[in-house]
Amino acid sequence: MGRQHRLHHRSPWQVLRLCLLLLGDWRAVAVAAAARGWAVNPRWPHALPDGATIGLVSPASASNSQAIERGMAALASRGYRPVLLPHAREEWWFVAGEDDCRLADLHQAFADPDIDAVWCLRGGYGCIRLLARLDWDLLAANPKPFIGYSDITTLQNAFIQRLGWVSFSGPMVASGHGYARAEGIDAGSERDLFRWLRPTADRQPLVNPDGTPFRVLEPGAASGRLIGGNLALFTALVGTPYLPDTRGALLAIEDVGEHPYNVDRMLCQLELSGVLDQLGALLIGDFAGYVDDEHPGPDIETVVRQRVGSRPLPVLSNVIFGHTDVRQTLPLGACADLRADGAQAEVVVQVG
Protein backbone atom coordinates (compact mmCIF):
# COMPACT_ATOMS: atom_id res chain seq x y z
CA MET A 1 0.00 0.00 0.00
CA GLY A 2 2.83 2.42 0.85
CA ARG A 3 4.44 2.00 -2.58
CA GLN A 4 1.09 2.36 -4.34
CA HIS A 5 0.38 5.51 -2.34
CA ARG A 6 3.71 7.04 -3.39
CA LEU A 7 3.06 6.17 -7.05
CA HIS A 8 -0.34 7.81 -6.82
CA HIS A 9 1.35 11.16 -6.18
CA ARG A 10 3.65 10.90 -9.21
CA SER A 11 2.80 12.80 -12.37
CA PRO A 12 3.60 11.12 -15.72
CA TRP A 13 6.63 13.45 -16.05
CA GLN A 14 7.90 12.43 -12.59
CA VAL A 15 7.54 8.73 -13.46
CA LEU A 16 9.46 9.21 -16.74
CA ARG A 17 12.16 11.30 -15.09
CA LEU A 18 12.57 8.85 -12.22
CA CYS A 19 12.96 5.92 -14.62
CA LEU A 20 15.58 7.77 -16.68
CA LEU A 21 17.48 8.82 -13.56
CA LEU A 22 17.48 5.27 -12.19
CA LEU A 23 18.91 4.14 -15.51
CA GLY A 24 21.56 6.85 -15.26
CA ASP A 25 20.43 8.36 -18.58
CA TRP A 26 20.96 12.07 -17.86
CA ARG A 27 21.08 12.92 -21.59
CA ALA A 28 17.61 11.45 -22.04
CA VAL A 29 16.41 13.62 -19.16
CA ALA A 30 17.68 16.70 -21.01
CA VAL A 31 15.94 15.61 -24.22
CA ALA A 32 12.70 15.04 -22.33
CA ALA A 33 13.07 18.46 -20.71
CA ALA A 34 13.50 20.09 -24.11
CA ALA A 35 10.34 18.38 -25.34
CA ARG A 36 8.48 20.02 -22.46
CA GLY A 37 9.49 23.50 -23.60
CA TRP A 38 12.42 24.09 -21.25
CA ALA A 39 15.46 26.05 -22.33
CA VAL A 40 18.03 23.27 -21.95
CA ASN A 41 20.82 25.86 -22.08
CA PRO A 42 19.95 28.75 -19.76
CA ARG A 43 21.25 32.18 -20.66
CA TRP A 44 24.29 32.88 -18.49
CA PRO A 45 25.68 36.42 -18.31
CA HIS A 46 29.27 37.23 -19.23
CA ALA A 47 31.87 36.79 -16.51
CA LEU A 48 32.52 39.87 -14.38
CA PRO A 49 35.68 41.54 -15.75
CA ASP A 50 38.50 43.02 -13.68
CA GLY A 51 37.84 46.64 -12.84
CA ALA A 52 34.19 46.29 -13.81
CA THR A 53 31.77 49.21 -13.64
CA ILE A 54 28.92 48.09 -11.40
CA GLY A 55 25.52 49.75 -11.55
CA LEU A 56 23.91 49.98 -8.12
CA VAL A 57 20.10 49.95 -8.06
CA SER A 58 17.36 50.07 -5.41
CA PRO A 59 14.34 48.27 -6.93
CA ALA A 60 12.86 47.53 -3.50
CA SER A 61 13.30 49.34 -0.16
CA ALA A 62 15.52 52.34 0.54
CA SER A 63 19.01 52.03 2.05
CA ASN A 64 20.58 54.38 4.56
CA SER A 65 23.46 56.54 3.34
CA GLN A 66 26.01 55.03 5.72
CA ALA A 67 25.31 51.51 4.42
CA ILE A 68 25.53 52.69 0.82
CA GLU A 69 28.86 54.44 1.38
CA ARG A 70 30.33 51.46 3.24
CA GLY A 71 29.29 49.06 0.50
CA MET A 72 30.57 51.28 -2.30
CA ALA A 73 33.90 51.74 -0.53
CA ALA A 74 34.23 47.97 -0.18
CA LEU A 75 33.70 47.44 -3.90
CA ALA A 76 36.07 50.27 -4.81
CA SER A 77 38.77 48.78 -2.56
CA ARG A 78 38.54 45.61 -4.65
CA GLY A 79 39.24 47.49 -7.86
CA TYR A 80 35.68 47.96 -9.09
CA ARG A 81 33.92 51.15 -10.09
CA PRO A 82 30.54 51.33 -8.32
CA VAL A 83 28.06 53.75 -9.89
CA LEU A 84 24.84 54.75 -8.17
CA LEU A 85 21.90 55.05 -10.54
CA PRO A 86 20.15 58.45 -10.32
CA HIS A 87 17.30 57.46 -7.98
CA ALA A 88 19.10 54.87 -5.85
CA ARG A 89 19.10 57.05 -2.70
CA GLU A 90 15.44 58.08 -2.87
CA GLU A 91 12.60 57.17 -0.52
CA TRP A 92 8.87 57.15 -1.18
CA TRP A 93 6.26 55.50 0.97
CA PHE A 94 7.76 52.10 1.84
CA VAL A 95 10.04 51.83 -1.21
CA ALA A 96 13.19 53.45 -2.62
CA GLY A 97 11.53 56.11 -4.75
CA GLU A 98 8.41 56.10 -6.89
CA ASP A 99 7.85 53.17 -9.22
CA ASP A 100 8.73 55.23 -12.31
CA CYS A 101 12.08 56.15 -10.78
CA ARG A 102 13.06 52.65 -9.69
CA LEU A 103 11.97 51.26 -13.05
CA ALA A 104 13.99 53.89 -14.92
CA ASP A 105 17.10 53.06 -12.91
CA LEU A 106 16.75 49.36 -13.60
CA HIS A 107 16.29 49.90 -17.33
CA GLN A 108 19.18 52.37 -17.48
CA ALA A 109 21.52 50.02 -15.64
CA PHE A 110 20.93 47.24 -18.17
CA ALA A 111 20.86 49.49 -21.24
CA ASP A 112 24.04 51.44 -20.45
CA PRO A 113 26.93 49.77 -22.36
CA ASP A 114 29.44 51.16 -19.85
CA ILE A 115 27.86 49.21 -16.97
CA ASP A 116 29.17 45.64 -16.71
CA ALA A 117 26.92 44.31 -13.94
CA VAL A 118 23.79 45.30 -12.03
CA TRP A 119 23.94 44.88 -8.25
CA CYS A 120 21.11 45.58 -5.82
CA LEU A 121 21.73 47.69 -2.73
CA ARG A 122 19.22 45.82 -0.59
CA GLY A 123 15.89 43.99 -0.59
CA GLY A 124 12.87 44.80 1.56
CA TYR A 125 9.77 45.32 -0.59
CA GLY A 126 8.83 46.79 -3.94
CA CYS A 127 10.02 44.63 -6.83
CA ILE A 128 6.61 43.12 -7.47
CA ARG A 129 5.28 46.61 -8.23
CA LEU A 130 7.61 46.77 -11.26
CA LEU A 131 6.94 43.45 -12.99
CA ALA A 132 4.06 44.49 -15.25
CA ARG A 133 6.03 47.49 -16.56
CA LEU A 134 9.44 45.98 -17.27
CA ASP A 135 10.74 46.44 -20.82
CA TRP A 136 11.44 42.81 -21.63
CA ASP A 137 12.86 43.57 -25.08
CA LEU A 138 15.37 46.00 -23.58
CA LEU A 139 16.39 43.49 -20.94
CA ALA A 140 16.66 40.60 -23.41
CA ALA A 141 19.05 42.64 -25.55
CA ASN A 142 21.30 43.51 -22.61
CA PRO A 143 22.03 40.49 -20.39
CA LYS A 144 24.38 41.23 -17.50
CA PRO A 145 25.30 39.72 -14.13
CA PHE A 146 22.48 40.57 -11.72
CA ILE A 147 22.99 40.10 -7.99
CA GLY A 148 20.60 40.28 -5.05
CA TYR A 149 18.32 38.25 -2.79
CA SER A 150 15.35 38.69 -0.44
CA ASP A 151 12.77 40.87 -2.30
CA ILE A 152 14.99 40.66 -5.39
CA THR A 153 13.75 37.05 -5.64
CA THR A 154 10.73 38.50 -7.46
CA LEU A 155 12.82 39.89 -10.31
CA GLN A 156 15.14 36.89 -10.49
CA ASN A 157 12.34 34.37 -10.97
CA ALA A 158 10.57 36.61 -13.47
CA PHE A 159 13.87 36.81 -15.38
CA ILE A 160 13.98 33.01 -15.46
CA GLN A 161 10.43 32.78 -16.74
CA ARG A 162 10.54 35.56 -19.33
CA LEU A 163 14.20 35.62 -20.40
CA GLY A 164 15.78 32.30 -19.40
CA TRP A 165 18.40 34.31 -17.48
CA VAL A 166 20.74 33.03 -14.82
CA SER A 167 21.16 35.56 -12.00
CA PHE A 168 22.78 35.32 -8.61
CA SER A 169 21.10 35.06 -5.23
CA GLY A 170 24.00 36.49 -3.30
CA PRO A 171 25.24 39.22 -0.93
CA MET A 172 24.08 42.77 -1.58
CA VAL A 173 25.99 46.05 -1.46
CA ALA A 174 24.14 47.96 1.28
CA SER A 175 22.96 44.94 3.27
CA GLY A 176 24.08 44.24 6.82
CA HIS A 177 24.73 40.65 5.76
CA GLY A 178 26.82 41.75 2.76
CA TYR A 179 29.23 44.53 1.90
CA ALA A 180 27.73 47.00 4.42
CA ARG A 181 28.39 44.65 7.33
CA ALA A 182 30.35 46.47 10.03
CA GLU A 183 32.99 43.73 10.13
CA GLY A 184 33.09 43.53 6.35
CA ILE A 185 31.62 40.81 4.19
CA ASP A 186 32.44 37.26 5.26
CA ALA A 187 35.50 36.16 3.27
CA GLY A 188 34.18 32.69 2.48
CA SER A 189 30.85 34.08 1.32
CA GLU A 190 32.61 36.53 -0.99
CA ARG A 191 34.81 33.82 -2.45
CA ASP A 192 31.74 31.72 -3.18
CA LEU A 193 30.00 34.67 -4.84
CA PHE A 194 32.90 35.27 -7.22
CA ARG A 195 33.07 31.54 -7.99
CA TRP A 196 29.83 32.17 -9.88
CA LEU A 197 30.54 35.66 -11.18
CA ARG A 198 33.78 34.30 -12.65
CA PRO A 199 33.27 30.56 -13.16
CA THR A 200 36.35 28.52 -14.01
CA ALA A 201 34.72 25.21 -14.99
CA ASP A 202 31.71 24.03 -16.97
CA ARG A 203 30.36 22.22 -13.89
CA GLN A 204 30.56 23.63 -10.37
CA PRO A 205 29.03 22.28 -7.14
CA LEU A 206 26.98 24.18 -4.63
CA VAL A 207 29.12 24.42 -1.50
CA ASN A 208 28.51 25.86 1.96
CA PRO A 209 31.27 28.40 2.73
CA ASP A 210 31.71 26.98 6.23
CA GLY A 211 32.41 23.53 4.82
CA THR A 212 29.40 21.82 6.41
CA PRO A 213 27.62 19.19 4.29
CA PHE A 214 24.02 19.28 3.17
CA ARG A 215 21.63 17.16 5.22
CA VAL A 216 19.55 14.56 3.38
CA LEU A 217 15.96 14.59 4.59
CA GLU A 218 14.66 12.60 1.62
CA PRO A 219 17.06 10.77 -0.74
CA GLY A 220 16.77 10.69 -4.50
CA ALA A 221 18.03 12.24 -7.71
CA ALA A 222 16.85 15.12 -9.86
CA SER A 223 17.96 17.23 -12.78
CA GLY A 224 16.34 20.58 -13.52
CA ARG A 225 16.36 24.35 -13.28
CA LEU A 226 17.41 25.92 -9.96
CA ILE A 227 14.65 28.36 -9.00
CA GLY A 228 13.30 30.10 -5.92
CA GLY A 229 15.05 32.14 -3.26
CA ASN A 230 12.92 33.87 -0.64
CA LEU A 231 9.90 31.67 0.08
CA ALA A 232 7.41 34.50 0.69
CA LEU A 233 8.32 36.27 -2.54
CA PHE A 234 8.36 33.06 -4.59
CA THR A 235 4.94 32.10 -3.24
CA ALA A 236 3.63 35.57 -4.14
CA LEU A 237 4.32 34.77 -7.81
CA VAL A 238 1.97 31.75 -7.81
CA GLY A 239 -0.94 32.53 -10.10
CA THR A 240 0.98 35.20 -12.02
CA PRO A 241 2.66 34.92 -15.44
CA TYR A 242 6.04 35.48 -13.76
CA LEU A 243 6.35 32.17 -11.91
CA PRO A 244 9.05 29.98 -13.50
CA ASP A 245 8.16 26.58 -14.86
CA THR A 246 8.24 24.40 -11.75
CA ARG A 247 8.09 21.05 -13.57
CA GLY A 248 11.14 19.07 -12.50
CA ALA A 249 12.75 22.18 -10.99
CA LEU A 250 15.03 22.30 -7.96
CA LEU A 251 13.32 24.79 -5.64
CA ALA A 252 15.57 26.49 -3.07
CA ILE A 253 13.81 28.34 -0.24
CA GLU A 254 14.86 30.67 2.57
CA ASP A 255 13.17 33.40 4.60
CA VAL A 256 13.52 35.78 7.52
CA GLY A 257 11.15 36.56 10.37
CA GLU A 258 8.55 34.03 9.22
CA HIS A 259 7.33 31.88 12.09
CA PRO A 260 6.35 28.19 11.81
CA TYR A 261 2.68 28.80 11.00
CA ASN A 262 3.59 31.32 8.29
CA VAL A 263 6.03 28.93 6.64
CA ASP A 264 3.45 26.15 6.82
CA ARG A 265 0.84 28.41 5.21
CA MET A 266 3.15 29.22 2.30
CA LEU A 267 4.01 25.57 1.80
CA CYS A 268 0.29 24.77 1.84
CA GLN A 269 -0.17 27.30 -0.95
CA LEU A 270 2.56 25.62 -2.98
CA GLU A 271 0.85 22.30 -2.35
CA LEU A 272 -2.66 23.45 -3.22
CA SER A 273 -1.46 25.19 -6.38
CA GLY A 274 0.17 21.98 -7.58
CA VAL A 275 3.74 23.27 -7.34
CA LEU A 276 4.92 20.62 -4.87
CA ASP A 277 3.67 17.85 -7.16
CA GLN A 278 5.69 19.24 -10.05
CA LEU A 279 9.06 19.85 -8.37
CA GLY A 280 12.13 17.72 -8.93
CA ALA A 281 13.71 18.51 -5.54
CA LEU A 282 13.52 20.90 -2.59
CA LEU A 283 16.51 22.67 -0.99
CA ILE A 284 16.06 24.28 2.44
CA GLY A 285 18.17 27.34 3.21
CA ASP A 286 18.40 29.60 6.24
CA PHE A 287 15.22 30.66 8.06
CA ALA A 288 16.46 33.48 10.28
CA GLY A 289 14.09 34.54 13.06
CA TYR A 290 12.04 31.39 12.61
CA VAL A 291 11.64 30.62 16.33
CA ASP A 292 8.64 32.30 17.94
CA ASP A 293 8.41 31.92 21.73
CA GLU A 294 4.83 33.18 21.76
CA HIS A 295 3.62 30.75 19.09
CA PRO A 296 6.06 27.81 19.23
CA GLY A 297 6.01 25.19 16.54
CA PRO A 298 8.08 22.43 14.98
CA ASP A 299 11.45 23.12 13.37
CA ILE A 300 11.61 23.99 9.69
CA GLU A 301 12.71 20.50 8.65
CA THR A 302 9.69 18.93 10.36
CA VAL A 303 7.27 21.40 8.76
CA VAL A 304 8.70 20.73 5.29
CA ARG A 305 8.75 16.96 5.69
CA GLN A 306 5.11 16.88 6.79
CA ARG A 307 4.02 18.98 3.82
CA VAL A 308 6.06 16.90 1.35
CA GLY A 309 4.49 13.77 2.81
CA SER A 310 4.82 10.68 0.63
CA ARG A 311 5.78 12.53 -2.54
CA PRO A 312 8.89 11.10 -4.22
CA LEU A 313 10.71 14.38 -3.72
CA PRO A 314 14.40 14.60 -2.74
CA VAL A 315 14.80 17.13 0.08
CA LEU A 316 18.06 18.67 1.34
CA SER A 317 18.52 21.01 4.28
CA ASN A 318 21.48 23.02 5.57
CA VAL A 319 21.86 24.60 2.14
CA ILE A 320 23.21 27.78 3.72
CA PHE A 321 21.91 30.83 1.87
CA GLY A 322 19.58 33.67 2.72
CA HIS A 323 19.55 36.33 5.43
CA THR A 324 22.74 35.27 7.17
CA ASP A 325 26.31 36.56 7.32
CA VAL A 326 27.85 33.30 6.12
CA ARG A 327 26.12 32.13 2.96
CA GLN A 328 26.65 30.63 -0.43
CA THR A 329 25.49 32.19 -3.68
CA LEU A 330 22.94 30.36 -5.83
CA PRO A 331 22.91 30.74 -9.64
CA LEU A 332 19.14 30.90 -10.04
CA GLY A 333 17.94 29.77 -13.44
CA ALA A 334 20.87 27.43 -14.02
CA CYS A 335 20.44 23.72 -14.69
CA ALA A 336 21.68 21.46 -11.91
CA ASP A 337 21.98 17.77 -11.12
CA LEU A 338 21.16 16.60 -7.59
CA ARG A 339 22.05 13.26 -6.07
CA ALA A 340 21.27 12.39 -2.47
CA ASP A 341 21.99 8.92 -1.11
CA GLY A 342 21.99 8.20 2.59
CA ALA A 343 24.02 10.86 4.39
CA GLN A 344 25.75 12.20 1.27
CA ALA A 345 24.41 14.73 -1.21
CA GLU A 346 25.72 16.88 -4.02
CA VAL A 347 24.23 19.51 -6.28
CA VAL A 348 26.30 20.23 -9.38
CA VAL A 349 25.48 23.20 -11.60
CA GLN A 350 26.01 23.22 -15.37
CA VAL A 351 27.77 26.51 -16.15
CA GLY A 352 27.33 28.34 -19.44
C-alpha positions as CSV (number, residue, x, y, z in Angstrom):
1,M,0.0,0.0,0.0
2,G,2.8,2.4,0.9
3,R,4.4,2.0,-2.6
4,Q,1.1,2.4,-4.3
5,H,0.4,5.5,-2.3
6,R,3.7,7.0,-3.4
7,L,3.1,6.2,-7.1
8,H,-0.3,7.8,-6.8
9,H,1.4,11.2,-6.2
10,R,3.6,10.9,-9.2
11,S,2.8,12.8,-12.4
12,P,3.6,11.1,-15.7
13,W,6.6,13.5,-16.1
14,Q,7.9,12.4,-12.6
15,V,7.5,8.7,-13.5
16,L,9.5,9.2,-16.7
17,R,12.2,11.3,-15.1
18,L,12.6,8.9,-12.2
19,C,13.0,5.9,-14.6
20,L,15.6,7.8,-16.7
21,L,17.5,8.8,-13.6
22,L,17.5,5.3,-12.2
23,L,18.9,4.1,-15.5
24,G,21.6,6.9,-15.3
25,D,20.4,8.4,-18.6
26,W,21.0,12.1,-17.9
27,R,21.1,12.9,-21.6
28,A,17.6,11.4,-22.0
29,V,16.4,13.6,-19.2
30,A,17.7,16.7,-21.0
31,V,15.9,15.6,-24.2
32,A,12.7,15.0,-22.3
33,A,13.1,18.5,-20.7
34,A,13.5,20.1,-24.1
35,A,10.3,18.4,-25.3
36,R,8.5,20.0,-22.5
37,G,9.5,23.5,-23.6
38,W,12.4,24.1,-21.3
39,A,15.5,26.1,-22.3
40,V,18.0,23.3,-21.9
41,N,20.8,25.9,-22.1
42,P,20.0,28.8,-19.8
43,R,21.3,32.2,-20.7
44,W,24.3,32.9,-18.5
45,P,25.7,36.4,-18.3
46,H,29.3,37.2,-19.2
47,A,31.9,36.8,-16.5
48,L,32.5,39.9,-14.4
49,P,35.7,41.5,-15.7
50,D,38.5,43.0,-13.7
51,G,37.8,46.6,-12.8
52,A,34.2,46.3,-13.8
53,T,31.8,49.2,-13.6
54,I,28.9,48.1,-11.4
55,G,25.5,49.8,-11.6
56,L,23.9,50.0,-8.1
57,V,20.1,49.9,-8.1
58,S,17.4,50.1,-5.4
59,P,14.3,48.3,-6.9
60,A,12.9,47.5,-3.5
61,S,13.3,49.3,-0.2
62,A,15.5,52.3,0.5
63,S,19.0,52.0,2.1
64,N,20.6,54.4,4.6
65,S,23.5,56.5,3.3
66,Q,26.0,55.0,5.7
67,A,25.3,51.5,4.4
68,I,25.5,52.7,0.8
69,E,28.9,54.4,1.4
70,R,30.3,51.5,3.2
71,G,29.3,49.1,0.5
72,M,30.6,51.3,-2.3
73,A,33.9,51.7,-0.5
74,A,34.2,48.0,-0.2
75,L,33.7,47.4,-3.9
76,A,36.1,50.3,-4.8
77,S,38.8,48.8,-2.6
78,R,38.5,45.6,-4.7
79,G,39.2,47.5,-7.9
80,Y,35.7,48.0,-9.1
81,R,33.9,51.2,-10.1
82,P,30.5,51.3,-8.3
83,V,28.1,53.8,-9.9
84,L,24.8,54.7,-8.2
85,L,21.9,55.0,-10.5
86,P,20.1,58.5,-10.3
87,H,17.3,57.5,-8.0
88,A,19.1,54.9,-5.8
89,R,19.1,57.0,-2.7
90,E,15.4,58.1,-2.9
91,E,12.6,57.2,-0.5
92,W,8.9,57.2,-1.2
93,W,6.3,55.5,1.0
94,F,7.8,52.1,1.8
95,V,10.0,51.8,-1.2
96,A,13.2,53.5,-2.6
97,G,11.5,56.1,-4.7
98,E,8.4,56.1,-6.9
99,D,7.8,53.2,-9.2
100,D,8.7,55.2,-12.3
101,C,12.1,56.1,-10.8
102,R,13.1,52.6,-9.7
103,L,12.0,51.3,-13.0
104,A,14.0,53.9,-14.9
105,D,17.1,53.1,-12.9
106,L,16.7,49.4,-13.6
107,H,16.3,49.9,-17.3
108,Q,19.2,52.4,-17.5
109,A,21.5,50.0,-15.6
110,F,20.9,47.2,-18.2
111,A,20.9,49.5,-21.2
112,D,24.0,51.4,-20.4
113,P,26.9,49.8,-22.4
114,D,29.4,51.2,-19.8
115,I,27.9,49.2,-17.0
116,D,29.2,45.6,-16.7
117,A,26.9,44.3,-13.9
118,V,23.8,45.3,-12.0
119,W,23.9,44.9,-8.2
120,C,21.1,45.6,-5.8
121,L,21.7,47.7,-2.7
122,R,19.2,45.8,-0.6
123,G,15.9,44.0,-0.6
124,G,12.9,44.8,1.6
125,Y,9.8,45.3,-0.6
126,G,8.8,46.8,-3.9
127,C,10.0,44.6,-6.8
128,I,6.6,43.1,-7.5
129,R,5.3,46.6,-8.2
130,L,7.6,46.8,-11.3
131,L,6.9,43.4,-13.0
132,A,4.1,44.5,-15.3
133,R,6.0,47.5,-16.6
134,L,9.4,46.0,-17.3
135,D,10.7,46.4,-20.8
136,W,11.4,42.8,-21.6
137,D,12.9,43.6,-25.1
138,L,15.4,46.0,-23.6
139,L,16.4,43.5,-20.9
140,A,16.7,40.6,-23.4
141,A,19.0,42.6,-25.5
142,N,21.3,43.5,-22.6
143,P,22.0,40.5,-20.4
144,K,24.4,41.2,-17.5
145,P,25.3,39.7,-14.1
146,F,22.5,40.6,-11.7
147,I,23.0,40.1,-8.0
148,G,20.6,40.3,-5.0
149,Y,18.3,38.3,-2.8
150,S,15.3,38.7,-0.4
151,D,12.8,40.9,-2.3
152,I,15.0,40.7,-5.4
153,T,13.8,37.1,-5.6
154,T,10.7,38.5,-7.5
155,L,12.8,39.9,-10.3
156,Q,15.1,36.9,-10.5
157,N,12.3,34.4,-11.0
158,A,10.6,36.6,-13.5
159,F,13.9,36.8,-15.4
160,I,14.0,33.0,-15.5
161,Q,10.4,32.8,-16.7
162,R,10.5,35.6,-19.3
163,L,14.2,35.6,-20.4
164,G,15.8,32.3,-19.4
165,W,18.4,34.3,-17.5
166,V,20.7,33.0,-14.8
167,S,21.2,35.6,-12.0
168,F,22.8,35.3,-8.6
169,S,21.1,35.1,-5.2
170,G,24.0,36.5,-3.3
171,P,25.2,39.2,-0.9
172,M,24.1,42.8,-1.6
173,V,26.0,46.0,-1.5
174,A,24.1,48.0,1.3
175,S,23.0,44.9,3.3
176,G,24.1,44.2,6.8
177,H,24.7,40.7,5.8
178,G,26.8,41.8,2.8
179,Y,29.2,44.5,1.9
180,A,27.7,47.0,4.4
181,R,28.4,44.6,7.3
182,A,30.4,46.5,10.0
183,E,33.0,43.7,10.1
184,G,33.1,43.5,6.3
185,I,31.6,40.8,4.2
186,D,32.4,37.3,5.3
187,A,35.5,36.2,3.3
188,G,34.2,32.7,2.5
189,S,30.9,34.1,1.3
190,E,32.6,36.5,-1.0
191,R,34.8,33.8,-2.4
192,D,31.7,31.7,-3.2
193,L,30.0,34.7,-4.8
194,F,32.9,35.3,-7.2
195,R,33.1,31.5,-8.0
196,W,29.8,32.2,-9.9
197,L,30.5,35.7,-11.2
198,R,33.8,34.3,-12.7
199,P,33.3,30.6,-13.2
200,T,36.3,28.5,-14.0
201,A,34.7,25.2,-15.0
202,D,31.7,24.0,-17.0
203,R,30.4,22.2,-13.9
204,Q,30.6,23.6,-10.4
205,P,29.0,22.3,-7.1
206,L,27.0,24.2,-4.6
207,V,29.1,24.4,-1.5
208,N,28.5,25.9,2.0
209,P,31.3,28.4,2.7
210,D,31.7,27.0,6.2
211,G,32.4,23.5,4.8
212,T,29.4,21.8,6.4
213,P,27.6,19.2,4.3
214,F,24.0,19.3,3.2
215,R,21.6,17.2,5.2
216,V,19.6,14.6,3.4
217,L,16.0,14.6,4.6
218,E,14.7,12.6,1.6
219,P,17.1,10.8,-0.7
220,G,16.8,10.7,-4.5
221,A,18.0,12.2,-7.7
222,A,16.8,15.1,-9.9
223,S,18.0,17.2,-12.8
224,G,16.3,20.6,-13.5
225,R,16.4,24.4,-13.3
226,L,17.4,25.9,-10.0
227,I,14.6,28.4,-9.0
228,G,13.3,30.1,-5.9
229,G,15.1,32.1,-3.3
230,N,12.9,33.9,-0.6
231,L,9.9,31.7,0.1
232,A,7.4,34.5,0.7
233,L,8.3,36.3,-2.5
234,F,8.4,33.1,-4.6
235,T,4.9,32.1,-3.2
236,A,3.6,35.6,-4.1
237,L,4.3,34.8,-7.8
238,V,2.0,31.8,-7.8
239,G,-0.9,32.5,-10.1
240,T,1.0,35.2,-12.0
241,P,2.7,34.9,-15.4
242,Y,6.0,35.5,-13.8
243,L,6.3,32.2,-11.9
244,P,9.1,30.0,-13.5
245,D,8.2,26.6,-14.9
246,T,8.2,24.4,-11.7
247,R,8.1,21.1,-13.6
248,G,11.1,19.1,-12.5
249,A,12.7,22.2,-11.0
250,L,15.0,22.3,-8.0
251,L,13.3,24.8,-5.6
252,A,15.6,26.5,-3.1
253,I,13.8,28.3,-0.2
254,E,14.9,30.7,2.6
255,D,13.2,33.4,4.6
256,V,13.5,35.8,7.5
257,G,11.1,36.6,10.4
258,E,8.6,34.0,9.2
259,H,7.3,31.9,12.1
260,P,6.4,28.2,11.8
261,Y,2.7,28.8,11.0
262,N,3.6,31.3,8.3
263,V,6.0,28.9,6.6
264,D,3.5,26.1,6.8
265,R,0.8,28.4,5.2
266,M,3.1,29.2,2.3
267,L,4.0,25.6,1.8
268,C,0.3,24.8,1.8
269,Q,-0.2,27.3,-0.9
270,L,2.6,25.6,-3.0
271,E,0.8,22.3,-2.4
272,L,-2.7,23.4,-3.2
273,S,-1.5,25.2,-6.4
274,G,0.2,22.0,-7.6
275,V,3.7,23.3,-7.3
276,L,4.9,20.6,-4.9
277,D,3.7,17.8,-7.2
278,Q,5.7,19.2,-10.1
279,L,9.1,19.9,-8.4
280,G,12.1,17.7,-8.9
281,A,13.7,18.5,-5.5
282,L,13.5,20.9,-2.6
283,L,16.5,22.7,-1.0
284,I,16.1,24.3,2.4
285,G,18.2,27.3,3.2
286,D,18.4,29.6,6.2
287,F,15.2,30.7,8.1
288,A,16.5,33.5,10.3
289,G,14.1,34.5,13.1
290,Y,12.0,31.4,12.6
291,V,11.6,30.6,16.3
292,D,8.6,32.3,17.9
293,D,8.4,31.9,21.7
294,E,4.8,33.2,21.8
295,H,3.6,30.7,19.1
296,P,6.1,27.8,19.2
297,G,6.0,25.2,16.5
298,P,8.1,22.4,15.0
299,D,11.4,23.1,13.4
300,I,11.6,24.0,9.7
301,E,12.7,20.5,8.6
302,T,9.7,18.9,10.4
303,V,7.3,21.4,8.8
304,V,8.7,20.7,5.3
305,R,8.7,17.0,5.7
306,Q,5.1,16.9,6.8
307,R,4.0,19.0,3.8
308,V,6.1,16.9,1.4
309,G,4.5,13.8,2.8
310,S,4.8,10.7,0.6
311,R,5.8,12.5,-2.5
312,P,8.9,11.1,-4.2
313,L,10.7,14.4,-3.7
314,P,14.4,14.6,-2.7
315,V,14.8,17.1,0.1
316,L,18.1,18.7,1.3
317,S,18.5,21.0,4.3
318,N,21.5,23.0,5.6
319,V,21.9,24.6,2.1
320,I,23.2,27.8,3.7
321,F,21.9,30.8,1.9
322,G,19.6,33.7,2.7
323,H,19.6,36.3,5.4
324,T,22.7,35.3,7.2
325,D,26.3,36.6,7.3
326,V,27.9,33.3,6.1
327,R,26.1,32.1,3.0
328,Q,26.7,30.6,-0.4
329,T,25.5,32.2,-3.7
330,L,22.9,30.4,-5.8
331,P,22.9,30.7,-9.6
332,L,19.1,30.9,-10.0
333,G,17.9,29.8,-13.4
334,A,20.9,27.4,-14.0
335,C,20.4,23.7,-14.7
336,A,21.7,21.5,-11.9
337,D,22.0,17.8,-11.1
338,L,21.2,16.6,-7.6
339,R,22.0,13.3,-6.1
340,A,21.3,12.4,-2.5
341,D,22.0,8.9,-1.1
342,G,22.0,8.2,2.6
343,A,24.0,10.9,4.4
344,Q,25.7,12.2,1.3
345,A,24.4,14.7,-1.2
346,E,25.7,16.9,-4.0
347,V,24.2,19.5,-6.3
348,V,26.3,20.2,-9.4
349,V,25.5,23.2,-11.6
350,Q,26.0,23.2,-15.4
351,V,27.8,26.5,-16.2
352,G,27.3,28.3,-19.4
